[in-house]
Amino acid sequence: MKQGSSVNEGHSPWKTSPALTVEFMAANLIPEEVNSNDYKIVQVDAAGTANETTIIEVQVPGLGTYIFTVKYAKDSPITFISKIELQPN
């Protein structure tokens, strides 16, 4: 993925909170040499009900910040990642 690029398509749906969805899915984007205690997951904008959007950042030392846009499916507890953007250091 090139600098400042993003992915604008649906990803695997999860029946869980936006924060847990990102925690599970972000693990595949973190380089192996980065210890899980070294990166930080920060909920920037929270959604509490269905049909809303949540923004969560994953700050990875030496790499940059992934910005996840997570949405609820209509009137359900299912969340999906609608966008992932990398802002390199």
PyMOL Python script that loads the backbone (N, CA, C, O; Angstrom):
from pymol import cmd

cmd.read_pdbstr("""\
ATOM      1  N   MET A   1       0.841  -1.167   0.000  1.00  0.00           N
ATOM      2  CA  MET A   1       0.000   0.000   0.000  1.00  0.00           C
ATOM      3  C   MET A   1       0.889   1.234   0.000  1.00  0.00           C
ATOM      4  O   MET A   1       1.793   1.323   0.830  1.00  0.00           O
ATOM      5  N   LYS A   2       0.670   2.181  -0.890  1.00  0.00           N
ATOM      6  CA  LYS A   2       1.514   3.363  -0.962  1.00  0.00           C
ATOM      7  C   LYS A   2       1.152   4.374   0.118  1.00  0.00           C
ATOM      8  O   LYS A   2       0.095   4.277   0.742  1.00  0.00           O
ATOM      9  N   GLN A   3       2.036   5.346   0.335  1.00  0.00           N
ATOM     10  CA  GLN A   3       1.830   6.352   1.374  1.00  0.00           C
ATOM     11  C   GLN A   3       0.504   7.068   1.198  1.00  0.00           C
ATOM     12  O   GLN A   3       0.118   7.442   0.090  1.00  0.00           O
ATOM     13  N   GLY A   4      -0.191   7.253   2.331  1.00  0.00           N
ATOM     14  CA  GLY A   4      -1.426   7.997   2.314  1.00  0.00           C
ATOM     15  C   GLY A   4      -2.566   7.297   1.594  1.00  0.00           C
ATOM     16  O   GLY A   4      -3.613   7.901   1.362  1.00  0.00           O
ATOM     17  N   SER A   5      -2.381   6.039   1.240  1.00  0.00           N
ATOM     18  CA  SER A   5      -3.430   5.344   0.510  1.00  0.00           C
ATOM     19  C   SER A   5      -4.429   4.738   1.485  1.00  0.00           C
ATOM     20  O   SER A   5      -4.172   4.628   2.683  1.00  0.00           O
ATOM     21  N   SER A   6      -5.551   4.356   0.948  1.00  0.00           N
ATOM     22  CA  SER A   6      -6.571   3.756   1.789  1.00  0.00           C
ATOM     23  C   SER A   6      -7.323   2.694   1.012  1.00  0.00           C
ATOM     24  O   SER A   6      -7.233   2.611  -0.213  1.00  0.00           O
ATOM     25  N   VAL A   7      -8.063   1.888   1.746  1.00  0.00           N
ATOM     26  CA  VAL A   7      -8.894   0.864   1.145  1.00  0.00           C
ATOM     27  C   VAL A   7     -10.336   1.238   1.456  1.00  0.00           C
ATOM     28  O   VAL A   7     -10.685   1.420   2.622  1.00  0.00           O
ATOM     29  N   ASN A   8     -11.173   1.354   0.441  1.00  0.00           N
ATOM     30  CA  ASN A   8     -12.558   1.764   0.617  1.00  0.00           C
ATOM     31  C   ASN A   8     -13.515   0.665   0.207  1.00  0.00           C
ATOM     32  O   ASN A   8     -14.315   0.849  -0.710  1.00  0.00           O
ATOM     33  N   GLU A   9     -13.446  -0.451   0.860  1.00  0.00           N
ATOM     34  CA  GLU A   9     -14.352  -1.536   0.551  1.00  0.00           C
ATOM     35  C   GLU A   9     -14.654  -2.281   1.838  1.00  0.00           C
ATOM     36  O   GLU A   9     -13.892  -2.194   2.801  1.00  0.00           O
ATOM     37  N   GLY A  10     -15.754  -3.010   1.861  1.00  0.00           N
ATOM     38  CA  GLY A  10     -16.151  -3.730   3.060  1.00  0.00           C
ATOM     39  C   GLY A  10     -15.179  -4.836   3.413  1.00  0.00           C
ATOM     40  O   GLY A  10     -14.549  -5.423   2.533  1.00  0.00           O
ATOM     41  N   HIS A  11     -15.057  -5.115   4.669  1.00  0.00           N
ATOM     42  CA  HIS A  11     -14.208  -6.182   5.166  1.00  0.00           C
ATOM     43  C   HIS A  11     -15.055  -7.112   6.008  1.00  0.00           C
ATOM     44  O   HIS A  11     -16.243  -6.856   6.203  1.00  0.00           O
ATOM     45  N   SER A  12     -14.481  -8.159   6.497  1.00  0.00           N
ATOM     46  CA  SER A  12     -15.204  -9.175   7.255  1.00  0.00           C
ATOM     47  C   SER A  12     -16.077  -8.564   8.348  1.00  0.00           C
ATOM     48  O   SER A  12     -15.592  -7.768   9.152  1.00  0.00           O
ATOM     49  N   PRO A  13     -17.353  -8.928   8.386  1.00  0.00           N
ATOM     50  CA  PRO A  13     -18.228  -8.423   9.449  1.00  0.00           C
ATOM     51  C   PRO A  13     -17.960  -9.146  10.767  1.00  0.00           C
ATOM     52  O   PRO A  13     -17.581 -10.317  10.775  1.00  0.00           O
ATOM     53  N   TRP A  14     -18.158  -8.452  11.862  1.00  0.00           N
ATOM     54  CA  TRP A  14     -17.957  -9.006  13.192  1.00  0.00           C
ATOM     55  C   TRP A  14     -19.161  -8.658  14.051  1.00  0.00           C
ATOM     56  O   TRP A  14     -19.705  -7.558  13.945  1.00  0.00           O
ATOM     57  N   LYS A  15     -19.574  -9.576  14.891  1.00  0.00           N
ATOM     58  CA  LYS A  15     -20.651  -9.308  15.836  1.00  0.00           C
ATOM     59  C   LYS A  15     -19.998  -8.958  17.171  1.00  0.00           C
ATOM     60  O   LYS A  15     -20.014  -9.742  18.120  1.00  0.00           O
ATOM     61  N   THR A  16     -19.432  -7.775  17.212  1.00  0.00           N
ATOM     62  CA  THR A  16     -18.724  -7.295  18.396  1.00  0.00           C
ATOM     63  C   THR A  16     -18.611  -5.774  18.312  1.00  0.00           C
ATOM     64  O   THR A  16     -19.106  -5.166  17.362  1.00  0.00           O
ATOM     65  N   SER A  17     -17.974  -5.170  19.281  1.00  0.00           N
ATOM     66  CA  SER A  17     -17.816  -3.717  19.297  1.00  0.00           C
ATOM     67  C   SER A  17     -16.800  -3.285  18.241  1.00  0.00           C
ATOM     68  O   SER A  17     -15.964  -4.086  17.824  1.00  0.00           O
ATOM     69  N   PRO A  18     -16.864  -2.024  17.805  1.00  0.00           N
ATOM     70  CA  PRO A  18     -15.870  -1.530  16.843  1.00  0.00           C
ATOM     71  C   PRO A  18     -14.433  -1.673  17.356  1.00  0.00           C
ATOM     72  O   PRO A  18     -13.533  -2.012  16.587  1.00  0.00           O
ATOM     73  N   ALA A  19     -14.217  -1.420  18.635  1.00  0.00           N
ATOM     74  CA  ALA A  19     -12.858  -1.508  19.183  1.00  0.00           C
ATOM     75  C   ALA A  19     -12.308  -2.929  19.097  1.00  0.00           C
ATOM     76  O   ALA A  19     -11.146  -3.123  18.741  1.00  0.00           O
ATOM     77  N   LEU A  20     -13.132  -3.918  19.419  1.00  0.00           N
ATOM     78  CA  LEU A  20     -12.666  -5.308  19.329  1.00  0.00           C
ATOM     79  C   LEU A  20     -12.482  -5.738  17.882  1.00  0.00           C
ATOM     80  O   LEU A  20     -11.569  -6.506  17.577  1.00  0.00           O
ATOM     81  N   THR A  21     -13.327  -5.258  16.995  1.00  0.00           N
ATOM     82  CA  THR A  21     -13.170  -5.554  15.566  1.00  0.00           C
ATOM     83  C   THR A  21     -11.799  -5.092  15.093  1.00  0.00           C
ATOM     84  O   THR A  21     -11.084  -5.845  14.433  1.00  0.00           O
ATOM     85  N   VAL A  22     -11.429  -3.859  15.426  1.00  0.00           N
ATOM     86  CA  VAL A  22     -10.130  -3.317  15.008  1.00  0.00           C
ATOM     87  C   VAL A  22      -8.990  -4.068  15.689  1.00  0.00           C
ATOM     88  O   VAL A  22      -7.979  -4.367  15.055  1.00  0.00           O
ATOM     89  N   GLU A  23      -9.147  -4.371  16.965  1.00  0.00           N
ATOM     90  CA  GLU A  23      -8.080  -5.092  17.664  1.00  0.00           C
ATOM     91  C   GLU A  23      -7.771  -6.425  16.991  1.00  0.00           C
ATOM     92  O   GLU A  23      -6.603  -6.777  16.824  1.00  0.00           O
ATOM     93  N   PHE A  24      -8.794  -7.161  16.607  1.00  0.00           N
ATOM     94  CA  PHE A  24      -8.590  -8.446  15.931  1.00  0.00           C
ATOM     95  C   PHE A  24      -7.995  -8.266  14.537  1.00  0.00           C
ATOM     96  O   PHE A  24      -7.044  -8.958  14.172  1.00  0.00           O
ATOM     97  N   MET A  25      -8.544  -7.352  13.768  1.00  0.00           N
ATOM     98  CA  MET A  25      -8.144  -7.193  12.371  1.00  0.00           C
ATOM     99  C   MET A  25      -6.811  -6.456  12.207  1.00  0.00           C
ATOM    100  O   MET A  25      -6.090  -6.708  11.242  1.00  0.00           O
ATOM    101  N   ALA A  26      -6.476  -5.562  13.120  1.00  0.00           N
ATOM    102  CA  ALA A  26      -5.225  -4.809  13.015  1.00  0.00           C
ATOM    103  C   ALA A  26      -4.006  -5.695  13.210  1.00  0.00           C
ATOM    104  O   ALA A  26      -2.920  -5.372  12.729  1.00  0.00           O
ATOM    105  N   ALA A  27      -4.173  -6.791  13.901  1.00  0.00           N
ATOM    106  CA  ALA A  27      -3.039  -7.681  14.163  1.00  0.00           C
ATOM    107  C   ALA A  27      -2.366  -8.125  12.868  1.00  0.00           C
ATOM    108  O   ALA A  27      -1.159  -8.367  12.858  1.00  0.00           O
ATOM    109  N   ASN A  28      -3.111  -8.237  11.790  1.00  0.00           N
ATOM    110  CA  ASN A  28      -2.541  -8.643  10.502  1.00  0.00           C
ATOM    111  C   ASN A  28      -1.737  -7.533   9.831  1.00  0.00           C
ATOM    112  O   ASN A  28      -0.986  -7.794   8.890  1.00  0.00           O
ATOM    113  N   LEU A  29      -1.885  -6.311  10.300  1.00  0.00           N
ATOM    114  CA  LEU A  29      -1.200  -5.173   9.683  1.00  0.00           C
ATOM    115  C   LEU A  29       0.054  -4.750  10.438  1.00  0.00           C
ATOM    116  O   LEU A  29       0.839  -3.946   9.935  1.00  0.00           O
ATOM    117  N   ILE A  30       0.247  -5.278  11.623  1.00  0.00           N
ATOM    118  CA  ILE A  30       1.382  -4.898  12.465  1.00  0.00           C
ATOM    119  C   ILE A  30       2.586  -5.764  12.102  1.00  0.00           C
ATOM    120  O   ILE A  30       2.476  -6.989  12.079  1.00  0.00           O
ATOM    121  N   PRO A  31       3.740  -5.142  11.818  1.00  0.00           N
ATOM    122  CA  PRO A  31       4.930  -5.932  11.501  1.00  0.00           C
ATOM    123  C   PRO A  31       5.287  -6.894  12.641  1.00  0.00           C
ATOM    124  O   PRO A  31       5.085  -6.576  13.813  1.00  0.00           O
ATOM    125  N   GLU A  32       5.810  -8.050  12.296  1.00  0.00           N
ATOM    126  CA  GLU A  32       6.139  -9.082  13.287  1.00  0.00           C
ATOM    127  C   GLU A  32       7.121  -8.595  14.342  1.00  0.00           C
ATOM    128  O   GLU A  32       7.065  -9.031  15.492  1.00  0.00           O
ATOM    129  N   GLU A  33       8.024  -7.691  13.958  1.00  0.00           N
ATOM    130  CA  GLU A  33       9.041  -7.234  14.909  1.00  0.00           C
ATOM    131  C   GLU A  33       8.501  -6.239  15.937  1.00  0.00           C
ATOM    132  O   GLU A  33       9.210  -5.891  16.880  1.00  0.00           O
ATOM    133  N   VAL A  34       7.259  -5.774  15.773  1.00  0.00           N
ATOM    134  CA  VAL A  34       6.651  -4.857  16.735  1.00  0.00           C
ATOM    135  C   VAL A  34       5.921  -5.671  17.797  1.00  0.00           C
ATOM    136  O   VAL A  34       5.010  -6.439  17.489  1.00  0.00           O
ATOM    137  N   ASN A  35       6.329  -5.495  19.036  1.00  0.00           N
ATOM    138  CA  ASN A  35       5.724  -6.194  20.164  1.00  0.00           C
ATOM    139  C   ASN A  35       4.299  -5.676  20.373  1.00  0.00           C
ATOM    140  O   ASN A  35       4.042  -4.484  20.200  1.00  0.00           O
ATOM    141  N   SER A  36       3.389  -6.550  20.737  1.00  0.00           N
ATOM    142  CA  SER A  36       1.990  -6.138  20.920  1.00  0.00           C
ATOM    143  C   SER A  36       1.831  -5.105  22.032  1.00  0.00           C
ATOM    144  O   SER A  36       0.827  -4.393  22.065  1.00  0.00           O
ATOM    145  N   ASN A  37       2.794  -5.011  22.938  1.00  0.00           N
ATOM    146  CA  ASN A  37       2.749  -3.992  23.984  1.00  0.00           C
ATOM    147  C   ASN A  37       3.221  -2.630  23.491  1.00  0.00           C
ATOM    148  O   ASN A  37       3.052  -1.629  24.187  1.00  0.00           O
ATOM    149  N   ASP A  38       3.814  -2.579  22.290  1.00  0.00           N
ATOM    150  CA  ASP A  38       4.384  -1.339  21.782  1.00  0.00           C
ATOM    151  C   ASP A  38       3.416  -0.503  20.948  1.00  0.00           C
ATOM    152  O   ASP A  38       3.601   0.708  20.829  1.00  0.00           O
ATOM    153  N   TYR A  39       2.388  -1.126  20.369  1.00  0.00           N
ATOM    154  CA  TYR A  39       1.455  -0.321  19.593  1.00  0.00           C
ATOM    155  C   TYR A  39       0.220  -0.013  20.417  1.00  0.00           C
ATOM    156  O   TYR A  39      -0.092  -0.708  21.385  1.00  0.00           O
ATOM    157  N   LYS A  40      -0.479   1.040  20.018  1.00  0.00           N
ATOM    158  CA  LYS A  40      -1.566   1.571  20.820  1.00  0.00           C
ATOM    159  C   LYS A  40      -2.829   1.704  19.979  1.00  0.00           C
ATOM    160  O   LYS A  40      -2.783   2.203  18.855  1.00  0.00           O
ATOM    161  N   ILE A  41      -3.961   1.256  20.527  1.00  0.00           N
ATOM    162  CA  ILE A  41      -5.253   1.386  19.852  1.00  0.00           C
ATOM    163  C   ILE A  41      -6.042   2.472  20.572  1.00  0.00           C
ATOM    164  O   ILE A  41      -6.271   2.386  21.778  1.00  0.00           O
ATOM    165  N   VAL A  42      -6.461   3.507  19.820  1.00  0.00           N
ATOM    166  CA  VAL A  42      -7.135   4.659  20.404  1.00  0.00           C
ATOM    167  C   VAL A  42      -8.466   4.876  19.698  1.00  0.00           C
ATOM    168  O   VAL A  42      -8.505   5.040  18.479  1.00  0.00           O
ATOM    169  N   GLN A  43      -9.554   4.877  20.459  1.00  0.00           N
ATOM    170  CA  GLN A  43     -10.866   5.166  19.881  1.00  0.00           C
ATOM    171  C   GLN A  43     -11.008   6.680  19.810  1.00  0.00           C
ATOM    172  O   GLN A  43     -11.013   7.356  20.839  1.00  0.00           O
ATOM    173  N   VAL A  44     -11.125   7.217  18.588  1.00  0.00           N
ATOM    174  CA  VAL A  44     -11.153   8.655  18.369  1.00  0.00           C
ATOM    175  C   VAL A  44     -12.578   9.191  18.392  1.00  0.00           C
ATOM    176  O   VAL A  44     -12.855  10.208  19.028  1.00  0.00           O
ATOM    177  N   ASP A  45     -13.469   8.516  17.707  1.00  0.00           N
ATOM    178  CA  ASP A  45     -14.856   8.941  17.598  1.00  0.00           C
ATOM    179  C   ASP A  45     -15.720   7.711  17.796  1.00  0.00           C
ATOM    180  O   ASP A  45     -15.616   6.752  17.031  1.00  0.00           O
ATOM    181  N   ALA A  46     -16.568   7.723  18.806  1.00  0.00           N
ATOM    182  CA  ALA A  46     -17.299   6.507  19.173  1.00  0.00           C
ATOM    183  C   ALA A  46     -18.746   6.518  18.704  1.00  0.00           C
ATOM    184  O   ALA A  46     -19.416   7.550  18.713  1.00  0.00           O
ATOM    185  N   ALA A  47     -19.203   5.359  18.302  1.00  0.00           N
ATOM    186  CA  ALA A  47     -20.610   5.153  17.960  1.00  0.00           C
ATOM    187  C   ALA A  47     -21.207   4.253  19.023  1.00  0.00           C
ATOM    188  O   ALA A  47     -20.565   3.308  19.480  1.00  0.00           O
ATOM    189  N   GLY A  48     -22.427   4.546  19.414  1.00  0.00           N
ATOM    190  CA  GLY A  48     -23.039   3.747  20.450  1.00  0.00           C
ATOM    191  C   GLY A  48     -24.222   2.929  19.971  1.00  0.00           C
ATOM    192  O   GLY A  48     -24.638   1.981  20.638  1.00  0.00           O
ATOM    193  N   THR A  49     -24.763   3.288  18.827  1.00  0.00           N
ATOM    194  CA  THR A  49     -25.940   2.568  18.352  1.00  0.00           C
ATOM    195  C   THR A  49     -25.751   2.153  16.906  1.00  0.00           C
ATOM    196  O   THR A  49     -24.793   2.548  16.242  1.00  0.00           O
ATOM    197  N   ALA A  50     -26.682   1.354  16.443  1.00  0.00           N
ATOM    198  CA  ALA A  50     -26.621   0.850  15.071  1.00  0.00           C
ATOM    199  C   ALA A  50     -26.653   1.985  14.058  1.00  0.00           C
ATOM    200  O   ALA A  50     -27.168   3.070  14.326  1.00  0.00           O
ATOM    201  N   ASN A  51     -26.095   1.708  12.902  1.00  0.00           N
ATOM    202  CA  ASN A  51     -26.078   2.629  11.766  1.00  0.00           C
ATOM    203  C   ASN A  51     -25.195   3.851  12.002  1.00  0.00           C
ATOM    204  O   ASN A  51     -25.406   4.892  11.380  1.00  0.00           O
ATOM    205  N   GLU A  52     -24.215   3.739  12.888  1.00  0.00           N
ATOM    206  CA  GLU A  52     -23.289   4.832  13.151  1.00  0.00           C
ATOM    207  C   GLU A  52     -21.868   4.412  12.789  1.00  0.00           C
ATOM    208  O   GLU A  52     -21.599   3.243  12.513  1.00  0.00           O
ATOM    209  N   THR A  53     -20.968   5.389  12.796  1.00  0.00           N
ATOM    210  CA  THR A  53     -19.572   5.167  12.411  1.00  0.00           C
ATOM    211  C   THR A  53     -18.657   5.438  13.601  1.00  0.00           C
ATOM    212  O   THR A  53     -18.887   6.366  14.377  1.00  0.00           O
ATOM    213  N   THR A  54     -17.627   4.624  13.733  1.00  0.00           N
ATOM    214  CA  THR A  54     -16.607   4.811  14.761  1.00  0.00           C
ATOM    215  C   THR A  54     -15.255   4.918  14.069  1.00  0.00           C
ATOM    216  O   THR A  54     -14.969   4.172  13.133  1.00  0.00           O
ATOM    217  N   ILE A  55     -14.423   5.851  14.534  1.00  0.00           N
ATOM    218  CA  ILE A  55     -13.061   6.016  14.022  1.00  0.00           C
ATOM    219  C   ILE A  55     -12.105   5.548  15.110  1.00  0.00           C
ATOM    220  O   ILE A  55     -12.175   5.998  16.254  1.00  0.00           O
ATOM    221  N   ILE A  56     -11.206   4.635  14.734  1.00  0.00           N
ATOM    222  CA  ILE A  56     -10.222   4.105  15.677  1.00  0.00           C
ATOM    223  C   ILE A  56      -8.849   4.162  15.033  1.00  0.00           C
ATOM    224  O   ILE A  56      -8.673   3.776  13.878  1.00  0.00           O
ATOM    225  N   GLU A  57      -7.871   4.654  15.803  1.00  0.00           N
ATOM    226  CA  GLU A  57      -6.491   4.716  15.324  1.00  0.00           C
ATOM    227  C   GLU A  57      -5.669   3.614  15.969  1.00  0.00           C
ATOM    228  O   GLU A  57      -5.851   3.286  17.142  1.00  0.00           O
ATOM    229  N   VAL A  58      -4.763   3.052  15.184  1.00  0.00           N
ATOM    230  CA  VAL A  58      -3.779   2.100  15.700  1.00  0.00           C
ATOM    231  C   VAL A  58      -2.414   2.735  15.433  1.00  0.00           C
ATOM    232  O   VAL A  58      -1.972   2.832  14.288  1.00  0.00           O
ATOM    233  N   GLN A  59      -1.758   3.164  16.509  1.00  0.00           N
ATOM    234  CA  GLN A  59      -0.476   3.868  16.410  1.00  0.00           C
ATOM    235  C   GLN A  59       0.656   2.854  16.561  1.00  0.00           C
ATOM    236  O   GLN A  59       0.814   2.226  17.607  1.00  0.00           O
ATOM    237  N   VAL A  60       1.447   2.709  15.478  1.00  0.00           N
ATOM    238  CA  VAL A  60       2.506   1.703  15.441  1.00  0.00           C
ATOM    239  C   VAL A  60       3.862   2.408  15.368  1.00  0.00           C
ATOM    240  O   VAL A  60       4.150   3.085  14.380  1.00  0.00           O
ATOM    241  N   PRO A  61       4.701   2.258  16.403  1.00  0.00           N
ATOM    242  CA  PRO A  61       6.014   2.900  16.398  1.00  0.00           C
ATOM    243  C   PRO A  61       6.844   2.477  15.180  1.00  0.00           C
ATOM    244  O   PRO A  61       6.898   1.298  14.832  1.00  0.00           O
ATOM    245  N   GLY A  62       7.481   3.450  14.547  1.00  0.00           N
ATOM    246  CA  GLY A  62       8.337   3.169  13.405  1.00  0.00           C
ATOM    247  C   GLY A  62       7.593   2.971  12.099  1.00  0.00           C
ATOM    248  O   GLY A  62       8.226   2.861  11.049  1.00  0.00           O
ATOM    249  N   LEU A  63       6.288   2.923  12.128  1.00  0.00           N
ATOM    250  CA  LEU A  63       5.495   2.709  10.918  1.00  0.00           C
ATOM    251  C   LEU A  63       4.561   3.883  10.654  1.00  0.00           C
ATOM    252  O   LEU A  63       4.600   4.477   9.577  1.00  0.00           O
ATOM    253  N   GLY A  64       3.737   4.214  11.614  1.00  0.00           N
ATOM    254  CA  GLY A  64       2.771   5.295  11.460  1.00  0.00           C
ATOM    255  C   GLY A  64       1.470   4.959  12.159  1.00  0.00           C
ATOM    256  O   GLY A  64       1.446   4.178  13.110  1.00  0.00           O
ATOM    257  N   THR A  65       0.390   5.551  11.681  1.00  0.00           N
ATOM    258  CA  THR A  65      -0.925   5.360  12.285  1.00  0.00           C
ATOM    259  C   THR A  65      -1.901   4.833  11.249  1.00  0.00           C
ATOM    260  O   THR A  65      -2.066   5.421  10.180  1.00  0.00           O
ATOM    261  N   TYR A  66      -2.544   3.724  11.572  1.00  0.00           N
ATOM    262  CA  TYR A  66      -3.651   3.220  10.770  1.00  0.00           C
ATOM    263  C   TYR A  66      -4.927   3.864  11.296  1.00  0.00           C
ATOM    264  O   TYR A  66      -5.152   3.906  12.506  1.00  0.00           O
ATOM    265  N   ILE A  67      -5.749   4.359  10.403  1.00  0.00           N
ATOM    266  CA  ILE A  67      -7.037   4.917  10.789  1.00  0.00           C
ATOM    267  C   ILE A  67      -8.122   4.009  10.231  1.00  0.00           C
ATOM    268  O   ILE A  67      -8.260   3.856   9.017  1.00  0.00           O
ATOM    269  N   PHE A  68      -8.889   3.410  11.132  1.00  0.00           N
ATOM    270  CA  PHE A  68      -9.965   2.491  10.766  1.00  0.00           C
ATOM    271  C   PHE A  68     -11.300   3.208  10.880  1.00  0.00           C
ATOM    272  O   PHE A  68     -11.580   3.858  11.887  1.00  0.00           O
ATOM    273  N   THR A  69     -12.114   3.088   9.854  1.00  0.00           N
ATOM    274  CA  THR A  69     -13.501   3.537   9.915  1.00  0.00           C
ATOM    275  C   THR A  69     -14.346   2.277  10.038  1.00  0.00           C
ATOM    276  O   THR A  69     -14.334   1.415   9.159  1.00  0.00           O
ATOM    277  N   VAL A  70     -15.077   2.186  11.138  1.00  0.00           N
ATOM    278  CA  VAL A  70     -15.874   0.996  11.428  1.00  0.00           C
ATOM    279  C   VAL A  70     -17.341   1.412  11.503  1.00  0.00           C
ATOM    280  O   VAL A  70     -17.682   2.394  12.163  1.00  0.00           O
ATOM    281  N   LYS A  71     -18.200   0.662  10.824  1.00  0.00           N
ATOM    282  CA  LYS A  71     -19.626   0.987  10.786  1.00  0.00           C
ATOM    283  C   LYS A  71     -20.451  -0.185  11.288  1.00  0.00           C
ATOM    284  O   LYS A  71     -20.066  -1.348  11.167  1.00  0.00           O
ATOM    285  N   TYR A  72     -21.594   0.158  11.852  1.00  0.00           N
ATOM    286  CA  TYR A  72     -22.581  -0.858  12.206  1.00  0.00           C
ATOM    287  C   TYR A  72     -23.457  -1.121  10.996  1.00  0.00           C
ATOM    288  O   TYR A  72     -23.778  -0.203  10.242  1.00  0.00           O
ATOM    289  N   ALA A  73     -23.839  -2.365  10.812  1.00  0.00           N
ATOM    290  CA  ALA A  73     -24.839  -2.688   9.794  1.00  0.00           C
ATOM    291  C   ALA A  73     -26.184  -2.187  10.313  1.00  0.00           C
ATOM    292  O   ALA A  73     -26.379  -2.044  11.520  1.00  0.00           O
ATOM    293  N   LYS A  74     -27.093  -1.927   9.408  1.00  0.00           N
ATOM    294  CA  LYS A  74     -28.389  -1.358   9.794  1.00  0.00           C
ATOM    295  C   LYS A  74     -29.012  -2.081  10.977  1.00  0.00           C
ATOM    296  O   LYS A  74     -29.213  -3.295  10.942  1.00  0.00           O
ATOM    297  N   ASP A  75     -29.312  -1.329  12.014  1.00  0.00           N
ATOM    298  CA  ASP A  75     -30.051  -1.824  13.182  1.00  0.00           C
ATOM    299  C   ASP A  75     -29.635  -3.215  13.639  1.00  0.00           C
ATOM    300  O   ASP A  75     -30.484  -4.056  13.936  1.00  0.00           O
ATOM    301  N   SER A  76     -28.334  -3.457  13.694  1.00  0.00           N
ATOM    302  CA  SER A  76     -27.846  -4.751  14.173  1.00  0.00           C
ATOM    303  C   SER A  76     -26.555  -4.541  14.956  1.00  0.00           C
ATOM    304  O   SER A  76     -25.947  -3.474  14.873  1.00  0.00           O
ATOM    305  N   PRO A  77     -26.133  -5.544  15.711  1.00  0.00           N
ATOM    306  CA  PRO A  77     -24.877  -5.432  16.468  1.00  0.00           C
ATOM    307  C   PRO A  77     -23.645  -5.784  15.628  1.00  0.00           C
ATOM    308  O   PRO A  77     -22.541  -5.869  16.165  1.00  0.00           O
ATOM    309  N   ILE A  78     -23.818  -5.987  14.336  1.00  0.00           N
ATOM    310  CA  ILE A  78     -22.712  -6.389  13.464  1.00  0.00           C
ATOM    311  C   ILE A  78     -21.952  -5.160  12.990  1.00  0.00           C
ATOM    312  O   ILE A  78     -22.543  -4.197  12.501  1.00  0.00           O
ATOM    313  N   THR A  79     -20.630  -5.207  13.141  1.00  0.00           N
ATOM    314  CA  THR A  79     -19.774  -4.116  12.679  1.00  0.00           C
ATOM    315  C   THR A  79     -18.895  -4.608  11.538  1.00  0.00           C
ATOM    316  O   THR A  79     -18.580  -5.794  11.438  1.00  0.00           O
ATOM    317  N   PHE A  80     -18.505  -3.667  10.677  1.00  0.00           N
ATOM    318  CA  PHE A  80     -17.556  -3.997   9.623  1.00  0.00           C
ATOM    319  C   PHE A  80     -16.655  -2.807   9.375  1.00  0.00           C
ATOM    320  O   PHE A  80     -17.043  -1.657   9.583  1.00  0.00           O
ATOM    321  N   ILE A  81     -15.447  -3.101   8.928  1.00  0.00           N
ATOM    322  CA  ILE A  81     -14.470  -2.054   8.619  1.00  0.00           C
ATOM    323  C   ILE A  81     -14.753  -1.579   7.188  1.00  0.00           C
ATOM    324  O   ILE A  81     -14.701  -2.360   6.237  1.00  0.00           O
ATOM    325  N   SER A  82     -15.052  -0.287   7.059  1.00  0.00           N
ATOM    326  CA  SER A  82     -15.354   0.236   5.734  1.00  0.00           C
ATOM    327  C   SER A  82     -14.166   0.952   5.095  1.00  0.00           C
ATOM    328  O   SER A  82     -14.146   1.173   3.884  1.00  0.00           O
ATOM    329  N   LYS A  83     -13.176   1.313   5.915  1.00  0.00           N
ATOM    330  CA  LYS A  83     -12.003   2.013   5.367  1.00  0.00           C
ATOM    331  C   LYS A  83     -10.817   1.832   6.309  1.00  0.00           C
ATOM    332  O   LYS A  83     -10.957   1.886   7.530  1.00  0.00           O
ATOM    333  N   ILE A  84      -9.638   1.613   5.707  1.00  0.00           N
ATOM    334  CA  ILE A  84      -8.378   1.568   6.455  1.00  0.00           C
ATOM    335  C   ILE A  84      -7.411   2.509   5.739  1.00  0.00           C
ATOM    336  O   ILE A  84      -7.188   2.388   4.534  1.00  0.00           O
ATOM    337  N   GLU A  85      -6.850   3.434   6.485  1.00  0.00           N
ATOM    338  CA  GLU A  85      -5.903   4.387   5.905  1.00  0.00           C
ATOM    339  C   GLU A  85      -4.622   4.367   6.729  1.00  0.00           C
ATOM    340  O   GLU A  85      -4.674   4.357   7.959  1.00  0.00           O
ATOM    341  N   LEU A  86      -3.472   4.363   6.056  1.00  0.00           N
ATOM    342  CA  LEU A  86      -2.180   4.416   6.734  1.00  0.00           C
ATOM    343  C   LEU A  86      -1.607   5.820   6.561  1.00  0.00           C
ATOM    344  O   LEU A  86      -1.476   6.328   5.448  1.00  0.00           O
ATOM    345  N   GLN A  87      -1.270   6.431   7.694  1.00  0.00           N
ATOM    346  CA  GLN A  87      -0.557   7.702   7.685  1.00  0.00           C
ATOM    347  C   GLN A  87       0.846   7.417   8.221  1.00  0.00           C
ATOM    348  O   GLN A  87       1.044   7.322   9.432  1.00  0.00           O
ATOM    349  N   PRO A  88       1.817   7.280   7.316  1.00  0.00           N
ATOM    350  CA  PRO A  88       3.178   6.913   7.739  1.00  0.00           C
ATOM    351  C   PRO A  88       3.822   7.992   8.598  1.00  0.00           C
ATOM    352  O   PRO A  88       3.469   9.169   8.525  1.00  0.00           O
ATOM    353  N   ASN A  89       4.797   7.548   9.431  1.00  0.00           N
ATOM    354  CA  ASN A  89       5.574   8.505  10.241  1.00  0.00           C
ATOM    355  C   ASN A  89       6.411   9.376   9.350  1.00  0.00           C
ATOM    356  O   ASN A  89       7.134  10.244   9.838  1.00  0.00           O
TER     357      ASN A  89
END
""", "prot")
cmd.dss("prot")
cmd.show_as("cartoon", "prot")
cmd.util.cbc("prot")
cmd.orient("prot")
